[in-house]
């Protein structure tokens, strides 16, 4: 489940996409509009200038969403398909926020009329079918790809989410991008404390909610995290030696104008 200072002008058009860098239909071409949007409206901390994006959404976000609606991801290779769906999730999360901005949290947005969360609300078409964020994450990405690092790339517009990357995901770069996201997220002290002192680690609640995607037991989850650390910490994780606790989760909007909230209370691994 599922942060980014600003180089945005109030009304200047986006720079033209680079030419000659990739053949037509390549991932760098396919997601070029999202690349430019992220570079412009997302800061170095992963926070988003939603006010500026809202003002220009019709010209900088809507055209990319139209390409998602018309796309046929089944024709892509595995890495390009996964990159496509990660980008779709993050782009439609941006749309959900700008459609309701100003809000202090994505959780302030209503769910569908028959009840539920904003993640169950239809957000728009991808591959000619209207989707929800939950469908993209839980019925498509998690089911089809068996890639736990997606939890470090899907950004649900909250301060405790992973940092929103200032570039689109692409098939050729996906493995390196996911590894970089994992390392950055796991080493961010506002999200994880590894180690946390006195033989403990304090993990993001994402690793509680989706721990089974990393391994069947808390020990297996620690082992999955070990490669992103060095020395004694890496060894202790590989042995599953730490007692695990979980950090507060702050649902405050990932916008630079909003301060981090208190989040929810710490909880133990078995609660």
MIDOSE-1310 file (N, C-alpha, C; in nm, 2 decimals, decimal comma, always signed):
residues 271
xxxx	+0,08/-0,10/+0,00/+0,00/+0,00/+0,00/+0,08/+0,11/+0,00; -0,03/+0,22/-0,06/+0,05/+0,32/-0,10/+0,06/+0,42/-0,12; +0,64/+0,95/-0,21/+0,60/+1,02/-0,14/+0,65/+1,10/-0,25; +0,84/+1,43/-0,30/+0,90/+1,40/-0,42/+0,94/+1,53/-0,45
xxxx	+1,33/+2,12/-0,53/+1,19/+2,15/-0,49/+1,15/+2,18/-0,62; +1,07/+2,23/-0,64/+0,98/+2,22/-0,76/+1,04/+2,30/-0,87; +1,03/+2,24/-0,99/+1,08/+2,31/-1,11/+0,96/+2,34/-1,20; +0,84/+2,37/-1,14/+0,72/+2,40/-1,22/+0,70/+2,54/-1,24
xxxx	+0,66/+2,58/-1,36/+0,61/+2,71/-1,38/+0,46/+2,71/-1,38; +0,40/+2,83/-1,38/+0,25/+2,83/-1,37/+0,18/+2,79/-1,50; +0,24/+2,82/-1,61/+0,17/+2,79/-1,73/+0,25/+2,76/-1,85; +0,38/+2,75/-1,83/+0,47/+2,72/-1,95/+0,45/+2,58/-1,99
xxxx	+0,45/+2,56/-2,13/+0,43/+2,42/-2,18/+0,55/+2,33/-2,14; +0,52/+2,20/-2,13/+0,63/+2,11/-2,11/+0,73/+2,10/-2,22; +0,85/+2,07/-2,19/+0,95/+2,06/-2,29/+0,91/+1,94/-2,38; +0,95/+1,95/-2,51/+0,92/+1,85/-2,61/+1,00/+1,72/-2,57
xxxx	+0,94/+1,61/-2,60/+1,01/+1,48/-2,58/+1,14/+1,47/-2,66; +1,24/+1,41/-2,60/+1,37/+1,39/-2,68/+1,34/+1,31/-2,81; +1,40/+1,35/-2,91/+1,39/+1,27/-3,04/+1,51/+1,19/-3,07; +1,49/+1,08/-3,13/+1,60/+1,00/-3,17/+1,66/+0,91/-3,07
xxxx	+1,60/+0,91/-2,94/+1,65/+0,84/-2,83/+1,60/+0,69/-2,83; +1,49/+0,67/-2,90/+1,44/+0,53/-2,89/+1,35/+0,51/-3,01; +1,33/+0,39/-3,06/+1,25/+0,37/-3,17/+1,10/+0,38/-3,13; +1,01/+0,42/-3,23/+0,87/+0,43/-3,20/+0,82/+0,31/-3,13
xxxx	+0,73/+0,33/-3,03/+0,67/+0,22/-2,96/+0,76/+0,16/-2,84; +0,88/+0,21/-2,83/+0,96/+0,17/-2,71/+0,91/+0,22/-2,58; +0,95/+0,17/-2,47/+0,90/+0,22/-2,34/+0,94/+0,36/-2,32; +1,05/+0,41/-2,36/+1,09/+0,55/-2,34/+1,00/+0,64/-2,41
xxxx	+0,95/+0,60/-2,53/+0,86/+0,68/-2,61/+0,72/+0,67/-2,54; +0,68/+0,54/-2,51/+0,54/+0,52/-2,46/+0,51/+0,60/-2,33; +0,61/+0,61/-2,25/+0,59/+0,68/-2,12/+0,66/+0,81/-2,11; +0,69/+0,87/-2,22/+0,76/+1,00/-2,23/+0,68/+1,11/-2,16
xxxx	+0,55/+1,11/-2,18/+0,47/+1,22/-2,13/+0,46/+1,21/-1,97; +0,46/+1,09/-1,92/+0,46/+1,07/-1,78/+0,60/+1,11/-1,72; +0,71/+1,08/-1,79/+0,84/+1,12/-1,76/+0,85/+1,27/-1,73; +0,80/+1,34/-1,83/+0,80/+1,49/-1,82/+0,72/+1,54/-1,71
xxxx	+0,60/+1,48/-1,69/+0,51/+1,53/-1,58/+0,58/+1,50/-1,45; +0,64/+1,39/-1,43/+0,70/+1,36/-1,30/+0,82/+1,45/-1,27; +0,90/+1,47/-1,37/+1,02/+1,56/-1,35/+0,98/+1,70/-1,32; +0,86/+1,74/-1,37/+0,82/+1,88/-1,35/+0,75/+1,90/-1,22
xxxx	+0,66/+1,81/-1,18/+0,57/+1,83/-1,07/+0,61/+1,76/-0,94; +0,71/+1,67/-0,94/+0,75/+1,60/-0,83/+0,89/+1,65/-0,78; +0,90/+1,67/-0,65/+1,03/+1,72/-0,60/+1,12/+1,61/-0,56; +1,24/+1,65/-0,51/+1,34/+1,55/-0,48/+1,31/+1,46/-0,36
xxxx	+1,20/+1,50/-0,28/+1,16/+1,41/-0,17/+1,04/+1,33/-0,21; +1,00/+1,33/-0,34/+0,89/+1,25/-0,38/+0,75/+1,32/-0,36; +0,75/+1,44/-0,31/+0,63/+1,52/-0,29/+0,58/+1,58/-0,42; +0,45/+1,60/-0,43/+0,39/+1,64/-0,56/+0,33/+1,78/-0,54
xxxx	+0,35/+1,87/-0,63/+0,28/+2,00/-0,64/+0,14/+1,98/-0,70; +0,05/+1,94/-0,62/-0,08/+1,90/-0,67/-0,16/+2,02/-0,72; -0,14/+2,14/-0,66/-0,21/+2,26/-0,71/-0,16/+2,29/-0,85; -0,03/+2,29/-0,88/+0,01/+2,32/-1,01/-0,03/+2,21/-1,11
xxxx	-0,02/+2,09/-1,07/-0,06/+1,98/-1,16/-0,21/+1,99/-1,19; -0,29/+2,02/-1,09/-0,44/+2,04/-1,11/-0,47/+2,15/-1,21; -0,39/+2,26/-1,21/-0,41/+2,37/-1,30/-0,38/+2,33/-1,44; -0,29/+2,23/-1,46/-0,25/+2,20/-1,60/-0,28/+2,05/-1,63
xxxx	-0,37/+1,99/-1,55/-0,39/+1,85/-1,57/-0,45/+1,81/-1,71; -0,53/+1,90/-1,77/-0,59/+1,87/-1,90/-0,48/+1,86/-2,01; -0,37/+1,93/-1,99/-0,27/+1,93/-2,10/-0,15/+1,84/-2,06; -0,13/+1,81/-1,94/-0,01/+1,73/-1,90/-0,04/+1,59/-1,85
xxxx	-0,16/+1,57/-1,79/-0,19/+1,44/-1,74/-0,29/+1,37/-1,83; -0,40/+1,44/-1,87/-0,50/+1,37/-1,95/-0,45/+1,30/-2,07; -0,36/+1,36/-2,15/-0,31/+1,29/-2,27/-0,24/+1,16/-2,24; -0,17/+1,16/-2,13/-0,10/+1,03/-2,09/-0,21/+0,92/-2,05
xxxx	-0,31/+0,97/-1,98/-0,42/+0,87/-1,94/-0,49/+0,82/-2,06; -0,50/+0,90/-2,17/-0,56/+0,86/-2,29/-0,48/+0,75/-2,36; -0,35/+0,76/-2,35/-0,26/+0,65/-2,40/-0,28/+0,52/-2,32; -0,30/+0,53/-2,19/-0,33/+0,41/-2,11/-0,46/+0,35/-2,15
xxxx	-0,56/+0,43/-2,18/-0,69/+0,38/-2,22/-0,68/+0,30/-2,35; -0,60/+0,35/-2,44/-0,59/+0,28/-2,57/-0,49/+0,18/-2,58; -0,41/+0,16/-2,48/-0,30/+0,06/-2,49/-0,34/-0,08/-2,49; -0,25/-0,16/-2,54/-0,27/-0,31/-2,54/-0,15/-0,37/-2,48
xxxx	-0,14/-0,37/-2,34/-0,02/-0,42/-2,27/+0,01/-0,57/-2,30; -0,09/-0,64/-2,34/-0,07/-0,79/-2,36/+0,04/-0,81/-2,47; +0,06/-0,71/-2,55/+0,15/-0,73/-2,66/+0,30/-0,70/-2,62; +0,32/-0,66/-2,49/+0,45/-0,62/-2,44/+0,51/-0,74/-2,38
xxxx	+0,65/-0,73/-2,36/+0,71/-0,84/-2,28/+0,68/-0,82/-2,13; +0,72/-0,92/-2,05/+0,69/-0,91/-1,91/+0,73/-0,79/-1,84; +0,85/-0,75/-1,86/+0,90/-0,63/-1,78/+0,83/-0,50/-1,83; +0,81/-0,49/-1,96/+0,73/-0,37/-2,01/+0,59/-0,37/-1,96
xxxx	+0,53/-0,49/-1,95/+0,39/-0,50/-1,90/+0,39/-0,45/-1,75; +0,48/-0,50/-1,67/+0,48/-0,47/-1,53/+0,50/-0,32/-1,52; +0,60/-0,26/-1,59/+0,63/-0,12/-1,59/+0,50/-0,04/-1,63; +0,43/-0,09/-1,73/+0,31/-0,02/-1,77/+0,20/-0,02/-1,66
xxxx	+0,18/-0,13/-1,59/+0,08/-0,13/-1,48/+0,12/-0,05/-1,36; +0,25/-0,04/-1,33/+0,30/+0,04/-1,22/+0,27/+0,19/-1,26; +0,31/+0,23/-1,38/+0,28/+0,36/-1,42/+0,14/+0,40/-1,42; +0,05/+0,30/-1,46/-0,09/+0,33/-1,47/-0,14/+0,35/-1,32
xxxx	-0,10/+0,27/-1,23/-0,14/+0,29/-1,09/-0,10/+0,43/-1,04; +0,02/+0,47/-1,06/+0,07/+0,60/-1,01/+0,01/+0,71/-1,08; -0,01/+0,70/-1,21/-0,08/+0,81/-1,29/-0,22/+0,83/-1,24; -0,29/+0,72/-1,23/-0,44/+0,74/-1,19/-0,45/+0,78/-1,04
xxxx	-0,35/+0,75/-0,96/-0,35/+0,80/-0,82/-0,34/+0,96/-0,83; -0,25/+1,00/-0,91/-0,24/+1,15/-0,93/-0,37/+1,21/-0,98; -0,43/+1,14/-1,07/-0,56/+1,19/-1,12/-0,67/+1,19/-1,01; -0,67/+1,09/-0,93/-0,77/+1,08/-0,82/-0,75/+1,20/-0,72
xxxx	-0,63/+1,23/-0,69/-0,60/+1,35/-0,61/-0,64/+1,48/-0,67; -0,59/+1,50/-0,79/-0,62/+1,64/-0,85/-0,77/+1,65/-0,88; -0,84/+1,55/-0,90/-0,98/+1,56/-0,92/-1,05/+1,60/-0,80; -0,99/+1,58/-0,68/-1,06/+1,62/-0,55/-0,98/+1,72/-0,47
xxxx	-0,87/+1,77/-0,53/-0,78/+1,86/-0,45/-0,86/+2,00/-0,43; -0,84/+2,06/-0,31/-0,74/+2,02/-0,21/-0,80/+1,92/-0,11; -0,72/+1,82/-0,08/-0,75/+1,72/+0,03/-0,63/+1,71/+0,11; -0,64/+1,67/+0,24/-0,53/+1,65/+0,33/-0,48/+1,51/+0,32
xxxx	-0,56/+1,42/+0,27/-0,53/+1,27/+0,26/-0,62/+1,21/+0,16; -0,56/+1,11/+0,09/-0,64/+1,03/+0,00/-0,76/+0,97/+0,06; -0,75/+0,94/+0,19/-0,86/+0,88/+0,26/-0,97/+0,97/+0,29; -0,96/+1,10/+0,26/-1,07/+1,20/+0,27/-1,16/+1,19/+0,14
xxxx	-1,12/+1,12/+0,04/-1,20/+1,10/-0,08/-1,30/+0,99/-0,06; -1,42/+1,01/-0,11/-1,52/+0,91/-0,09/-1,49/+0,78/-0,18; -1,53/+0,67/-0,13/-1,53/+0,55/-0,21/-1,64/+0,54/-0,31; -1,67/+0,43/-0,37/-1,78/+0,41/-0,46/-1,92/+0,43/-0,39
xxxx	-2,02/+0,46/-0,46/-2,15/+0,49/-0,40/-2,21/+0,38/-0,31; -2,17/+0,26/-0,34/-2,22/+0,15/-0,26/-2,13/+0,12/-0,14; -2,03/+0,21/-0,11/-1,95/+0,19/+0,00/-1,81/+0,14/-0,04; -1,71/+0,16/+0,05/-1,58/+0,12/+0,03/-1,48/+0,23/+0,04
xxxx	-1,36/+0,21/+0,00/-1,25/+0,30/+0,01/-1,23/+0,37/-0,12; -1,15/+0,48/-0,12/-1,12/+0,55/-0,25/-1,04/+0,45/-0,35; -0,98/+0,35/-0,29/-0,90/+0,26/-0,38/-0,99/+0,17/-0,45; -1,12/+0,16/-0,41/-1,22/+0,08/-0,48/-1,31/+0,16/-0,57
xxxx	-1,28/+0,29/-0,58/-1,35/+0,38/-0,67/-1,30/+0,37/-0,81; -1,39/+0,36/-0,91/-1,34/+0,36/-1,05/-1,27/+0,49/-1,08; -1,15/+0,48/-1,14/-1,07/+0,60/-1,16/-1,05/+0,63/-1,31; -1,07/+0,53/-1,40/-1,06/+0,55/-1,54/-1,02/+0,43/-1,62
xxxx	-1,02/+0,44/-1,75/-0,99/+0,33/-1,83/-0,84/+0,30/-1,85; -0,80/+0,17/-1,84/-0,67/+0,13/-1,88/-0,69/+0,00/-1,97; -0,63/+0,00/-2,09/-0,65/-0,11/-2,18/-0,80/-0,13/-2,21; -0,87/-0,02/-2,23/-1,01/-0,02/-2,27/-1,11/-0,07/-2,17
xxxx	-1,06/-0,08/-2,04/-1,15/-0,12/-1,93/-1,14/-0,03/-1,82; -1,25/+0,02/-1,76/-1,24/+0,11/-1,64/-1,20/+0,03/-1,52; -1,10/+0,09/-1,45/-1,03/+0,02/-1,34/-1,04/+0,10/-1,21; -1,02/+0,02/-1,10/-1,00/+0,09/-0,97/-0,85/+0,07/-0,94
xxxx	-0,80/+0,15/-0,84/-0,66/+0,13/-0,80/-0,64/-0,01/-0,74; -0,74/-0,06/-0,66/-0,73/-0,19/-0,60/-0,72/-0,30/-0,71; -0,80/-0,28/-0,81/-0,79/-0,38/-0,92/-0,65/-0,39/-0,98; -0,60/-0,27/-1,01/-0,47/-0,26/-1,07/-0,36/-0,33/-0,98
xxxx	-0,37/-0,30/-0,85/-0,27/-0,35/-0,76/-0,29/-0,50/-0,73; -0,41/-0,53/-0,68/-0,43/-0,66/-0,62/-0,47/-0,77/-0,72; -0,54/-0,73/-0,83/-0,59/-0,83/-0,92/-0,51/-0,84/-1,05; -0,43/-0,74/-1,07/-0,34/-0,75/-1,19/-0,19/-0,76/-1,15
xxxx	-0,14/-0,66/-1,08/+0,00/-0,66/-1,06/+0,04/-0,77/-0,96; -0,02/-0,78/-0,85/+0,02/-0,88/-0,75/-0,01/-1,03/-0,80; -0,11/-1,04/-0,87/-0,15/-1,18/-0,92/-0,07/-1,23/-1,03; -0,04/-1,14/-1,13/+0,02/-1,18/-1,25/+0,17/-1,18/-1,25
xxxx	+0,23/-1,10/-1,16/+0,38/-1,08/-1,18/+0,47/-1,13/-1,06; +0,41/-1,16/-0,95/+0,49/-1,22/-0,84/+0,62/-1,14/-0,82; +0,61/-1,01/-0,80/+0,72/-0,93/-0,78/+0,70/-0,84/-0,66; +0,76/-0,88/-0,54/+0,73/-0,80/-0,42/+0,78/-0,66/-0,42
xxxx	+0,88/-0,63/-0,50/+0,94/-0,50/-0,51/+0,84/-0,39/-0,56; +0,73/-0,44/-0,61/+0,63/-0,34/-0,66/+0,58/-0,26/-0,54; +0,59/-0,31/-0,42/+0,54/-0,24/-0,30/+0,63/-0,12/-0,27; +0,75/-0,11/-0,33/+0,84/+0,01/-0,32/+0,82/+0,10/-0,43
xxxx	+0,73/+0,07/-0,52/+0,71/+0,16/-0,64/+0,57/+0,21/-0,66; +0,47/+0,14/-0,61/+0,33/+0,19/-0,61/+0,31/+0,30/-0,50; +0,27/+0,41/-0,54/+0,26/+0,53/-0,45/+0,11/+0,57/-0,43; +0,06/+0,55/-0,31/-0,08/+0,58/-0,29/-0,10/+0,72/-0,23
xxxx	-0,01/+0,82/-0,26/-0,03/+0,96/-0,23/-0,02/+0,99/-0,08; +0,05/+0,91/-0,01/+0,06/+0,93/+0,14/+0,21/+0,95/+0,17; +0,23/+1,02/+0,28/+0,37/+1,05/+0,32/+0,45/+0,92/+0,36; +0,38/+0,82/+0,41/+0,44/+0,69/+0,44/+0,46/+0,60/+0,32
xxxx	+0,40/+0,63/+0,21/+0,42/+0,55/+0,09/+0,57/+0,56/+0,04; +0,61/+0,48/-0,05/+0,74/+0,50/-0,11/+0,75/+0,64/-0,18; +0,87/+0,69/-0,20/+0,88/+0,81/-0,27/+0,85/+0,80/-0,41; +0,77/+0,89/-0,46/+0,73/+0,89/-0,60/+0,85/+0,92/-0,69
xxxx	+0,88/+0,83/-0,78/+1,00/+0,84/-0,86/+0,98/+0,95/-0,96; +1,09/+1,03/-0,99/+1,08/+1,14/-1,09/+1,10/+1,09/-1,23; +1,07/+0,97/-1,26/+1,07/+0,92/-1,40/+0,97/+0,80/-1,40; +0,93/+0,78/-1,52/+0,84/+0,66/-1,54/+0,92/+0,53/-1,54
xxxx	+0,85/+0,42/-1,51/+0,92/+0,29/-1,51/+0,91/+0,24/-1,66; +1,02/+0,17/-1,70/+1,03/+0,12/-1,83/+1,08/-0,02/-1,82; +1,04/-0,11/-1,92/+1,09/-0,24/-1,92/+1,24/-0,26/-1,91; +1,32/-0,20/-1,99/+1,46/-0,22/-1,99/+1,53/-0,18/-1,86
xxxx	+1,47/-0,08/-1,79/+1,53/-0,03/-1,67/+1,46/-0,08/-1,54; +1,36/-0,16/-1,56/+1,27/-0,19/-1,45/+1,34/-0,26/-1,33; +1,43/-0,36/-1,35/+1,49/-0,43/-1,24/+1,58/-0,33/-1,16; +1,66/-0,24/-1,23/+1,74/-0,15/-1,16/+1,65/-0,04/-1,09
xxxx	+1,54/+0,00/-1,15/+1,46/+0,10/-1,09/+1,39/+0,04/-0,96; +1,34/-0,08/-0,97/+1,28/-0,14/-0,85/+1,39/-0,16/-0,74; +1,51/-0,20/-0,77/+1,61/-0,22/-0,67/+1,64/-0,09/-0,61; +1,65/+0,02/-0,69/+1,68/+0,15/-0,63/+1,57/+0,20/-0,54
xxxx	+1,44/+0,17/-0,58/+1,33/+0,21/-0,50/+1,33/+0,13/-0,36; +1,36/+0,00/-0,37/+1,37/-0,08/-0,25/+1,47/-0,03/-0,15; +1,59/+0,00/-0,21/+1,70/+0,05/-0,12/+1,67/+0,18/-0,06; +1,61/+0,27/-0,14/+1,58/+0,41/-0,08/+1,47/+0,39/+0,02
xxxx	+1,37/+0,31/+0,00/+1,26/+0,30/+0,09/+1,31/+0,24/+0,22; +1,38/+0,13/+0,21/+1,42/+0,06/+0,33/+1,52/+0,14/+0,42; +1,60/+0,23/+0,35/+1,69/+0,31/+0,43/+1,64/+0,44/+0,47; +1,51/+0,47/+0,44/+1,45/+0,60/+0,48/+1,40/+0,58/+0,63
xxxx	+1,46/+0,66/+0,72/+1,43/+0,65/+0,86/+1,29/+0,69/+0,90; +1,23/+0,77/+0,81/+1,09/+0,80/+0,84/+0,99/+0,69/+0,81; +1,04/+0,58/+0,74/+0,96/+0,47/+0,70/+1,00/+0,34/+0,76; +1,13/+0,32/+0,78/+1,18/+0,20/+0,84/+1,30/+0,24/+0,93
xxxx	+1,32/+0,16/+1,04/+1,44/+0,18/+1,12/+1,51/+0,04/+1,13; +1,61/+0,02/+1,05/+1,68/-0,10/+1,04/+1,83/-0,08/+1,05; +1,89/-0,11/+1,17/+1,82/-0,16/+1,29/+1,75/-0,05/+1,37; +1,67/-0,10/+1,47/+1,60/+0,00/+1,55/+1,65/+0,01/+1,69
xxxx	+1,76/-0,07/+1,72/+1,82/-0,07/+1,86/+1,76/-0,18/+1,94; +1,84/-0,23/+2,03/+1,81/-0,34/+2,13/+1,76/-0,46/+2,05; +1,82/-0,50/+1,94/+1,79/-0,62/+1,87/+1,65/-0,62/+1,80; +1,61/-0,50/+1,77/+1,48/-0,48/+1,70/+1,50/-0,41/+1,56
xxxx	+1,40/-0,43/+1,48/+1,38/-0,35/+1,36/+1,24/-0,30/+1,36; +1,22/-0,17/+1,31/+1,09/-0,11/+1,30/+1,06/-0,09/+1,16; +0,97/-0,17/+1,10/+0,94/-0,17/+0,96/+0,82/-0,09/+0,92; +0,81/-0,05/+0,80/+0,69/+0,01/+0,75/+0,57/-0,09/+0,76
xxxx	+0,46/-0,03/+0,78/+0,34/-0,12/+0,79/+0,31/-0,18/+0,66; +0,36/-0,13/+0,55/+0,35/-0,20/+0,42/+0,40/-0,34/+0,43; +0,51/-0,36/+0,50/+0,57/-0,49/+0,52/+0,49/-0,58/+0,62; +0,40/-0,53/+0,68/+0,30/-0,61/+0,76/+0,18/-0,64/+0,67
xxxx	+0,13/-0,54/+0,60/+0,01/-0,57/+0,52/+0,04/-0,67/+0,41; +0,16/-0,66/+0,35/+0,20/-0,74/+0,23/+0,32/-0,83/+0,26; +0,34/-0,86/+0,39/+0,46/-0,94/+0,42/+0,46/-1,07/+0,35; +0,34/-1,13/+0,32/+0,34/-1,26/+0,26/+0,39/-1,25/+0,12
xxxx	+0,40/-1,14/+0,05/+0,45/-1,13/-0,08/+0,61/-1,14/-0,08; +0,66/-1,12/+0,04/+0,81/-1,13/+0,06/+0,85/-1,26/+0,11; +0,76/-1,33/+0,18/+0,80/-1,46/+0,24/+0,69/-1,50/+0,34; +0,68/-1,63/+0,37/+0,57/-1,69/+0,45/+0,58/-1,66/+0,60
xxxx	+0,70/-1,61/+0,65/+0,72/-1,59/+0,79/+0,79/-1,46/+0,81; +0,79/-1,40/+0,93/+0,87/-1,28/+0,96/+1,02/-1,30/+0,93; +1,06/-1,42/+0,96/+1,20/-1,45/+0,93/+1,23/-1,45/+0,78; +1,14/-1,50/+0,70/+1,16/-1,50/+0,56/+1,16/-1,35/+0,50
xxxx	+1,07/-1,27/+0,56/+1,07/-1,13/+0,52/+1,21/-1,06/+0,55; +1,26/-1,09/+0,67/+1,39/-1,03/+0,70/+1,50/-1,08/+0,60; +1,49/-1,20/+0,56/+1,59/-1,25/+0,46/+1,57/-1,19/+0,33; +1,45/-1,15/+0,29/+1,43/-1,09/+0,17/+1,48/-0,94/+0,17
xxxx	+1,49/-0,88/+0,28/+1,54/-0,75/+0,30/+1,69/-0,74/+0,31; +1,75/-0,85/+0,34/+1,90/-0,86/+0,37/+1,99/-0,80/+0,26; +1,96/-0,84/+0,13/+2,05/-0,79/+0,03/+2,06/-0,64/+0,01; +1,97/-0,57/+0,07/+1,97/-0,42/+0,06/+2,05/-0,35/+0,17
xxxx	+2,12/-0,44/+0,25/+2,20/-0,39/+0,36/+2,34/-0,45/+0,36; +2,43/-0,40/+0,44/+2,57/-0,45/+0,45/+2,61/-0,49/+0,59; +2,72/-0,56/+0,59/+2,78/-0,59/+0,72/+2,70/-0,67/+0,82; +2,71/-0,63/+0,94/+2,64/-0,70/+1,05/+2,49/-0,69/+1,04
xxxx	+2,44/-0,58/+0,99/+2,29/-0,57/+0,97/+2,24/-0,67/+0,86; +2,31/-0,68/+0,76/+2,28/-0,78/+0,65/+2,28/-0,92/+0,71; +2,39/-0,95/+0,79/+2,40/-1,09/+0,84/+2,28/-1,12/+0,94; +2,25/-1,02/+1,02/+2,14/-1,04/+1,12/+2,00/-1,06/+1,05
xxxx	+1,98/-0,98/+0,94/+1,86/-1,00/+0,87/+1,85/-1,13/+0,80; +1,97/-1,17/+0,74/+1,97/-1,31/+0,68/+1,94/-1,42/+0,77; +1,97/-1,40/+0,90/+1,95/-1,50/+1,00/+1,81/-1,48/+1,07; +1,74/-1,38/+1,03/+1,61/-1,35/+1,09/+1,62/-1,32/+1,24
xxxx	+1,73/-1,25/+1,28/+1,76/-1,24/+1,42/+1,69/-1,13/+1,49; +1,63/-1,04/+1,42/+1,57/-0,92/+1,49/+1,42/-0,95/+1,53; +1,39/-0,88/+1,64/+1,25/-0,87/+1,68/+1,19/-0,76/+1,59; +1,07/-0,79/+1,54/+1,01/-0,70/+1,44/+0,89/-0,62/+1,51
xxxx	+0,90/-0,49/+1,48/+0,79/-0,40/+1,51/+0,75/-0,32/+1,39; +0,64/-0,25/+1,39/+0,60/-0,18/+1,27/+0,58/-0,03/+1,31; +0,62/+0,05/+1,21/+0,62/+0,20/+1,23/+0,47/+0,25/+1,21; +0,45/+0,37/+1,27/+0,33/+0,44/+1,23/+0,31/+0,46/+1,08
xxxx	+0,19/+0,47/+1,03/+0,17/+0,49/+0,89/+0,10/+0,63/+0,88; +0,16/+0,72/+0,81/+0,11/+0,85/+0,80/+0,04/+0,87/+0,66; -0,09/+0,89/+0,67/-0,17/+0,90/+0,55/-0,18/+1,05/+0,50; -0,11/+1,14/+0,56/-0,10/+1,28/+0,51/-0,06/+1,28/+0,36
xxxx	-0,13/+1,36/+0,29/-0,10/+1,37/+0,14/+0,05/+1,40/+0,12; +0,11/+1,34/+0,02/+0,25/+1,36/-0,02/+0,27/+1,48/-0,10; +0,24/+1,60/-0,03/+0,25/+1,73/-0,09/+0,35/+1,81/+0,00; +0,43/+1,89/-0,06/+0,54/+1,96/+0,02/+0,48/+2,06/+0,12
xxxx	+0,36/+2,11/+0,10/+0,30/+2,21/+0,19/+0,24/+2,15/+0,31; +0,23/+2,01/+0,32/+0,17/+1,95/+0,43/+0,28/+1,88/+0,52; +0,27/+1,91/+0,65/+0,36/+1,85/+0,74/+0,33/+1,70/+0,77; +0,43/+1,63/+0,81/+0,40/+1,49/+0,85/+0,31/+1,48/+0,97
xxxx	+0,22/+1,40/+0,97/+0,13/+1,38/+1,09/+0,19/+1,28/+1,18; +0,11/+1,25/+1,29/+0,15/+1,16/+1,39/+0,14/+1,01/+1,34; +0,05/+0,99/+1,24/+0,03/+0,85/+1,20/-0,05/+0,77/+1,30; -0,05/+0,64/+1,28/-0,11/+0,55/+1,37/-0,01/+0,50/+1,47
xxxx	-0,05/+0,45/+1,59/+0,05/+0,40/+1,69/+0,13/+0,29/+1,64; +0,25/+0,27/+1,70/+0,33/+0,16/+1,67/+0,26/+0,03/+1,71; +0,28/-0,07/+1,64/+0,22/-0,20/+1,67/+0,33/-0,31/+1,67; +0,31/-0,41/+1,75/+0,40/-0,52/+1,75/+0,38/-0,62/+1,63
xxx	+0,47/-0,70/+1,60/+0,46/-0,79/+1,48/+0,35/-0,88/+1,49; +0,31/-0,92/+1,61/+0,20/-1,02/+1,63/+0,07/-0,96/+1,65; +0,05/-0,83/+1,64/-0,08/-0,76/+1,66/-0,15/-0,74/+1,53
